């Protein structure tokens, strides 16, 4: 585990425990530094200075933002929420399964989300959770068979879950004029492909 991972997990624990995505460096030092250094197996010579450097790296990565006066806001946690499935005490049988998934370019999606400040391009909504802001990336020409859409920026838009569902089911048409925020190049052929799916659906 790296300092970056350990601090990110510590921030996630902290915001979940405090039920707020706001925190300070001092709160991390007071409440999470021991857990962070335990996870790393070493505290190093200057853990407080290392924490400051790592917070800057998380800012640069768009995971947190500095609000001033020593306060930060968690934007997007790299730590996935822990499943509560293990707490289930029912008797449902479990069967092994194999799933083939398309390998996606998560870095391209992450960069786009940061570019749009985690706001939906169609309605400008930004969902704020304790674990940070939430939005989704929609591929205009869907990935995989039979569509064969590419996993590139020009085939993606950033949307809220409601608009993502509408777009996934081709329930609404799309044009650049529909976009309330437009900060990257979107392929006209991909928009056209989506609109053909919409026409076939009506």
N, C-alpha and C positions, 0 to 999 in steps of 0.2 A: 504494500500500500504506500502511496506517495503522500507528501504533505498536502498536496492539492486535494486528493480524495478524502483524506482524514478531516481536513478543515471543512470541506463541503458537507460531509456527513455530520460533523459537529454542528454546523449551522442549521442543517435540516432538523436535527434533534432539538436544538434550542428553540427554533421557531415553532415546532410542533408542540413542545412542552409549554411555551409561553402563549401559544395560540395567536401569534402575531408574526408577520414576516419582517418586522423591524427589530434591529439589534445594534449593539455597539461592539467595538473591539474589546472594550473592558469587560463586557458581559461574557464574551467568549473566553477571555483569560480567566475570569472568576468561575465560570460554570462548566466549561468544556475542555480547557487545556489539558487537564489530567487525562480525560478520556482520549483526546487526540494523541497525546504522547504515548499512552498505553497501546493504542492501536498501531502506532509506528514502531513500538519496541524500544524507542529512544526519544529523549527530549531534545537532544543536541545541546550545544553550548549556549545558544541564545534563542530559546523558543519564542519569546515575545517579539523579537525582531523578525524571526522567520515567519511568524503569523502575519506581521504587517506586509511582508513581501507577498505572501500567498493571497492575502486579501486584495492586493493590487492585481495579481494575476487573475483572480476571480472577477474583478471589475473589468479587466481587459477582455475576458471571455464572455462578458455580458451576463454572468450568473448573478451578480449583485450590483447595486448601484450605490454610490456614496451620496448621501443627502446633505452633508455638512454637519458641523458641530459634533463630529465623531459618530454619527449615526449612519447605518446602512439599511438597505432594503433587499431582501432575497427576491430575485427576479425569476430564476429558474433553477431548480435543484437538479443536480446530476444524479442524486440518489433517488431511486424509485421507491415509492411508498411500500412499506412492508405489508405483505398479504396477511390477512387475518384468517386465512383458510386453515392454518394449523390449529386454530382455536375451536374449530368445528368438532363436535363430539358425536355427530350422527353416524349411521352405519352404512352410508353410501359406499359402494364398491369402487375401487380405483383400478383402472386398466391402463397399461402402457400404450402410448401413442407416439407416432412419428409425424412431425409436421414439416413440410417444405415451405420456407418463406422466402420471398424475394429479398435479397440483400440490398438495403437502401443506403443512400448517401446521407447519413445523419448529420454530417458536418455542414453540408449544403443547406439542409433544413434549418439547422441551428443558426447559421449565418443570416438566413432570411428572416427568421423569427426576431432576431436581434435588430435587423435593419428596420423592421416594422414596429419595434417596441412592443411585440406580442399583441398587436392590435389586428383585428379582422380588416382585411382590405375592402370588404363590402359594407360593413356597418360601423367600423372603428371601435367595436366593443373589445374590451380587454378584461378577461376574467382574472380576478385576484384571489388566490388561494393562500393558505398559510405557507405552503411550500413554494410560493412564487406565482408569477403570472402564467396563464395557460392559453394556448392557441394551438391550431393544427395546420399542417401543410396539406393542400389538396393538389393532386396531379390531374391536370386538365385532360390529358390523354392518359387513361389509367395504365398502371404498370401491369406487366404480365399478359398472358394470353386471354382473349384474342386481340387485345388492343396494342400491346407492345410499346407502350409509352416510355420515353426515356426519363431517367431519374436525374434531371438537370433543372437548374433554376428557371429557365424559360418555359418549363412545363409545370411550374408550381405557382400557387398563390397561397397566402397565409390567411386563414379564416377562423372564425369561431366555430364551435361544435355544431350549432344550428345550421349555419351556412354550409358547413362541410357535408352534413347529411343531405341537404337539398342538392348540392352539387354531385355527390356520389350517386344519387338516384336520378340525376339529370332532370330534376324537377323545375329548374330555373335556367334561362339562357344566360349567357355571359358576354359582355363586351368591355372594352377599356373604359367606356363611359360609365359602366356600373361601379367601377372601382373608386372608392372615396379616397384611398391612399394608393399611390402608384409610384414605387421607387426602384423597380427593376424591369428589365426587358422581358416581356412575355411573348412567346412565339404566336404569331397570328394563326399559324397552322394548328397549334394546340387549342387555341380558342375556337377555331372552326371545327375541330374534331369534337370538342365538348358540345358545341351547338348542334352538330349533326346527331349526337346521342339524344339531345333534348328534343329535336324534331322527330326522331324515330319513336320517342316516348309519348308524344302527344297525339 
